[in-house]
Amino acid sequence: MMSQEQNDLITRVGPGTPCGKLMRAYWQPAALVDELEGERPIKPVRLLGEDFVLFKDETGRYGLIDRDCPHRGADLAFGRLENGGLRCAFHGWLFDVDGNCIDTPAEPAGSPLCKNIKQRAFPVVAKGGILWAYLGAGEPPAFPEIDCFIAPDTHVFAFKGLMECNWLQALEVGIDPAHASFLHRFFEDEDTSQAYGKQFRGASAGSDLPMTKVLREYDRPIINVEHTEYGLRLIALREIDDERTHVRVTNQLFPHGFVIPMSTEMTITQWHVPVDDTHCYWYAIFTSYAAPVDKLKMRDQRLELYELPDYKSRKNKTNDYGFDPHEQATATYTGMGLDINVHDQWAVESMGAIQDRTREHLGQSDKAIIQYRRLLRQEIEKAASGARPLLALDEAAARAIQGPATMDGIGPSRGWETYWMEVDVKRRRGAPWAAPVPSEIAAKVPHLTAAE
């Protein structure tokens, strides 16, 4: 149990807050690349409690600047793209992607006013189908060379969804291996050959056992947590019998991401990005180690639930997340349909806009959450002191962060420790793109990596 002061420290991310300073040491997802592909590539963005406008100029450069015009505060999200920048619709002041004022047409000819105006502007880069913004001071960090960033565009797909709650409780559901046996429990298993694009509906590697069956019948996992150079590695073990154990390896990617297996061929790298203290977006990059991603199918599957332009779920607190008591009695554990995103959203939004952690009681199955919070407090202190926090990398260090390895499969009860690594390495070896084997994994399975 924690104090209110401790809860505020790890949840509040606005300007001037300790956790906000930590978050501003990293690139943050600001929008999907797709969102600026239309005829008017201008989008209001609220990020870390601040309001900006994101735009793409005529030459294809991206800009992120403060949303209020520095003239008299009008909303630049309603501006026009012309003459090399974004022009305010009120008096025509024009700003380029670097925040420079390049025209004040209502002023007298030759007026020097423009030269003295500078709108706050922030770097933006496109990577993995996401537009990333850096809101911090100084030079931005380098991106780690993790799989979702180095895979070719043909083998990644990005999407997002809005959650009406604090970012931390949204993240914590993703680093909680125990909840899947209950929140995502299904009473019947689907044909695993039809599982493309769906989480928890395929078969575990090395078997024909559907993940849904494993999660349903083996609901007391042994959870191991390891500290890594990128955050945490979580290993959940569910013993099937004396000879076989289900092994699920996931990762916490500091500060607010995780990397999990979606299927034997695909992983999900997902970030929980604070819009402000009471809202967040999850941004996910799906990475394929086999065939190119069917982006149209993946997008259409998700648009059945999420509505544009804000990527809000059609099932939400206003309609009880589609809850059906008959379904709960006969088909699913929650009674909220088959999409696990709905289950997760209900769980984290039901805690309140900001979970009151002074009232919670944690158990042994919450060890990953306990260790993550300890890590988060440690890195908040580090950022406050001016030191470089975990995974805020320079170019040399970024090249050393690879992977991370994930796996969901049935392996030997004796020898699972190397089994999951072997499965990950074999998948990387078979990928049509150069998926590197993380050095720590390569050192432990030399019989698979000696050819390098």
Secondary structure, 3 states (H helix, E strand, C coil): CCCHHHHHHHHCCCCCCHHHHHHCCCEEEEEEHHHHCCCCCEEEEEECCEEEEEEECCCCCEEEEECECCCCCCEHHHCEEECCEEECCCCCCEECCCCEEEECCCCCCCCCHHHHCECCEECEEEECCEEEEECCCCCCCECCEEHHHHCCHHHEEEEEEEECCCHHHHHHHHCCCCCHHHHCCECCCCCHHHCCCCCCCCECECCCCEHHHHHHHCCCCEEEEEECCCEEEEEEEEECCCCEEEEEEEEEECCCEEEEECCCCEEEEEEEEEEECCEEEEEEEEEECCCCCCHHHHHHHHHCCEECCCCEECCCHHHHHHCCHHHHHHCECCCCCCCHHHHHHHHHHCCCCCCCHHHCCCCHHHHHHHHHHHHHHHHHHHHHCCCCCCCCECHHHHHHCEECCCEEEEEECCCHHHHHHHHHHHHHHHCCCCCCCCHHHHHHCHHHHCCC
